[in-house]
Amino acid sequence: MLELAGIGRDFEVGEQTVHALRDVELNVAAGEYLSIMGPSGSGKSTLLNVIGLLDRPTRGRYCLDGTDVTVLDGAARAELRRDKVGFVFQFFHLVPRLTAAENVGLPLVLAGVEPDERRVRVARALERLDLVSRASHRPDQLSGGQRQRVAIARATIMEPRLLLADEPTGNLDRHSGHEVLELIEALHASGLTLLVVTHDPEIGRRAGRRIHVVDGRVEEQVP
């Protein structure tokens, strides 16, 4: 599903060039569960942002589900990201003034889905993630685990083929983190391709395959 060949990403910091990614070669099959590990500043999140079409590589070729995304303009990339990719972040990134149901339905609003269908799909997502009783609550009225479940519901409401999770348990207690991992893994079991960035070896070992990123390079791939 993912093919990265010779991917590099450079940033200009003052008069210096920082090589955040260096000649990354990576293939991920549809339905695979992959963890991306490495020390802070190694390039893990930059790699995830490139894969998720939030950032463009400086060089190299990236194909997502058969489409060479490195030649697409901004509008085409945004459309592909909306339809194919879901994101779960450490800090949730929910809209504070919106309720849980409104946060979950936001991608549907942006995609122009009709209100009646939107209500049905949001209700189904809230039920699946045990959030029906919290539908009218704002993020500041929810626990950390509940906020992350809302974020997961929002990330998957468009039925993407790829789910990207950047330290999804990093802002949660151990019990809530375990629940969130089990939810994400249940989504993977239903057919989603899952990539999880983590610094936690215990979480990394749960994946079917692990890669280690060091100084912007994929140094090791562990089955």
N, C-alpha and C positions, 0 to 999 in steps of 0.2 A: 504493500500500500504506500509506503514511503521509500523513496530512493534519493539519497544525498550523495553527491559525487564531487569531491574537491571543494567542499564548502568552506569558505573563509568569511570572517566578519571583522572588519577593522573599525576602530574609533579614533578620532583625533582628539587628544587631550592636550591642550596648549600646543606646544610645538612637537609633541611626541605622538607616534602612532601606536595604539594598543591593539594587539592581535588577539581579539577575544575568542575567535575560532580559527583553527589552522587545519586546512586540508581534511575536513571531516568526511569520512566514508561510512555510510550507515544505510542498511536496508531493514525495514520492518514490515513483516507480513501482516495481511488483514487478520484481525482477531488476536494478535499477539499482545502479551502483557510484558512491558519493558520498564525497568527502573533505570534512571540516569543518576549516577552517583559521582561524588567528587568533593574536594574541599571548597570552602567559600572562595568565590572569585575565580573558579576554574573554568567557567564558561557554560555551566549547566543551564542556567536560566536563559542565557543568550541563545543556546541551541534550541531550547523549547520555544522561544519567541520566533525563531526562524521557521521551525517546523509548523508553528501555529499561524504563520503569515502575519504576525504582528511586527516583524522586522524583515528587511531584505538582506540577503547575503551580499557581501562585497564582490565575491567571485564564486564560481562553481555552479552546479546544476542541481535543482531540487524538483522532483516529480511527486505530486500528491494524487493518489488514486488515478494514475495515468496521465495527469495533466502537468506539463512543464510550467511551474508557477513562476519561474525566474524571468519569463518573458511577458508576463501579464501586467497590465496597467493597474493602478490603484483600485479602480472600481471593480474590475474583474477579480482581483485578489480579495476584496471585501465580500463580494458575493460568494466566492468559493469558501471563504472562512465562515461565513454565516451558515452555509448549508452543510458543510462537512466537518467542522471542528467545534468542540465544546471545551471551555476552560474552567478550571477550579483553582483558585488561588489561596495562599495562606491567609490573607486578610479579607477574604470574602468579596469585597468590592460591591456590596449591595448599595442601592440608592436609599439614603436614610429616610427620606420623606415618603417613600412608597411602602405599602404593606407587603407581607410575604407573597401573597397572591399576585400583586402588581409587579413585584420584582421578577417572579417566575415568568409572568406573561410578557415582560418587556421585549424580548427578542421577537415574539410573535407580532407585537405592535409594530416594531421596526420593519418587519418583513411584510406588513400589510395584510396579515391574516384577519379574516372577518370576525367580528366580535363573538358571534355565536359559537364558532369553532374554537375561538380562543378560550372561551369559558370552559368548554368541554375538556380541552387539552390541559389547561391549568388545573382543573379539578382532578383529573386523572393523575397528573404529576404530584400534586399535593397528597393524594391518597397513597400513592406508591411509596412516598417517603415519610409517611406518618406525620403529615403537617396540617391536616384538615383543621384541627383545633387552633392552629396558629395562623390561619390564612389572613386574618384581618390585623395581625400584629405587625408593627414596624420593627426594623432590625434592632433598635435599642430596647425592645421589649422581649427579645429572644436570647436564649443562651448561646454560647459559642457553637455548640454542636448543632443547635437548631439553625443558626445562621449558615453554617456550612452545608446543611441539608438543603436549605433554600437555594444556596449557590449551585449545588449539584443539580437540583431540579431545573434551575434556569439554564445551566450549561447543557442540559440534555433535552430541553423542551422542543428544539428544532430537529430532534432525532439525528444527530450527527453520527458519522462513522468513526470518528476519532475523538477521544477524550484525553486532554492534557491536564495534568494536575501538578502544580508547583508547590511543593511542601504542604500538601493539603491538611496535614495534622499538626503543623508547626505552631499554631496558635490555640491548640486545644489541650485539655487535660488528657491523661492516658485513656480513661474510659471512653470519653467522647471521640478521641482519635481512633480508637479501635472500631467503634461503631461506624465512623465515616469511612474507614478503610473497607469494612465489610460491605457497605453500600456501593462503593466504587467498584469493588471486585465483583459484586453481583451484576452490575451493569456490564462489566467485561464479560462475564459468563453468558450474558444474553446476546453477545456478538460484537460489542464495541472493541475497537483497538484502543489499548490503554497505555499511556506513557506517564510515569510518575517520577518527578524530580525529588530526591530526598538525600539528606545527609545521614539518615538513620539506617545503619546496617540491617537492623531487624526488619524494617519496612522494605528495604531493598531486596532482601532474600525472599520476600513473598512473590516477587515477579518471576515469570518464566525465564527471563533473560535479563542480565544486568550489564550495563556498560559503565565504565569509569572514565570521567573526563578530567584531564590534568593539563593545565596551562593551555586550554583551548583545543586539545587533541583528544581523540578517543583512543585511550591507551590500552584498554582491555575489554573484552566481551566475554562474559561468563554465562554459560548455559545453565 
